[in-house]
Amino acid sequence: MYYYILDTHGIPQKDFERNQTELQGLLTELNINGEMARVTPLRIIQDLVDTASNRGATTLIACGTDQTFNQMLASIKEHEFTLGFVPFVPDTQLGRILGVKDVQTAARTIASRRTERIDAAKINNQFFISYLELGLGQYTNKEIGMFSLMKLFAANPVELKMRIDDSYVITSKVMGALIVNTRGTRSHVDSPIGNPQDGYLDLLLLEHMGKFGAIKNKQEITSGFYEKIPGATSMRCKKIEILEPANHKIYIDGMEMFKVPSIIEIVPNKFRMIVGKDRVF
Amino acid sequence: MADRRQEEFNNKETESIVGPSVKIEGDLKSNGNLRIDGNVIGKVKTAQNLLVGESANITADIEAENATIYGVIQGNVKVSNGLVLGSTGKILGDINCGKLKVEEGAYFAGKCQMKDKPNIEPVAEIANK
């Protein structure tokens, strides 16, 4: 049984209603109807995931924003579901990863039901499938002008301290850092970085650089391809403990979610996802 | 020469790169190609190729399949296949490798042992013939 979780958060009411109507029409047309539940202040995503589990749903679809999906992942815990996503806003990070750019392609993707097992990353026992951002990393895949970028580079670097794979401790002064399961691009086609099916996290560190360096590498900085920048660090690992600086903010898709210290781990083959033909893995 | 070698290495699929501002303490292990430009104290082990860049300063025993050294290593180096000690490379420790190439300007202080013994007749036997 399909269980659709509809979330209005972060979506203008008019757009939400239009997307919901379009989705309902497509689900009927494609014969993939199921139960629809809307998130309200009294029925949060956690409650809806528990309800879906109690009713024997096997497929859970988040309809809304990246945040909707991330909250759904956080609520899943040890329940076994096949997961899908229907974006109700344009240009979502998850839509890029799964190859579903709008309601229409998402509904057709669910109907064709092609699934792939992917790794999950876990921070402090909360799952995510994309990447964590520190410092300048929070501007990854965001529109940012040259002037703003240079202003950001004028800030002091952060001295990060991390324990990797319970084996060694790494310290570095960085402007930004990413901890990547997948980046939402086809990067891993010619690079081992950002493949959500390899059982590894990729740690990318961006060192301090001058104005000229920032201008020259703007594209790589804003797209999160730090490994293409001379002097950047890229390491593969399974477990990262961010030890310092205490209380430094950790973001997912530009939203503050956690603080240092935190433990990040990879859980190979954790989720079965419904994916489109334009997926990035 | 050093730049060309380092660029060639980057063009290969490099699994991990340790940048110049990074300091690592502990056992650094990798299954793929590894490039180190920073500081490492502990042990370094990779199942494939290792490049130690000019800015690297390593106080550790090293194990790799192939290694190219342009930085400073204080520790023993064990390479199952080829070791290149580049023109700016310095090794203060013993070397154990299959093939060895030392460029002009390199510094090495320690014992060197090659894996395969070449078939060479002793000078005394040659003189008796």
Interface residues (C-beta under 8 A of the other chain):
Chain A: D165 S167 Y168 V169 I170 T171 S172 K173 V174 S191 P192 L205 E207 H208 E227 G231 A232 T233 S234 M235 R236
Chain B: E13 T14 E15 S16 I17 V18 G19 P20 S21 V22 K23 I24 E25 G26 D27 L28 K29 S30 G32 D37 G38 G42
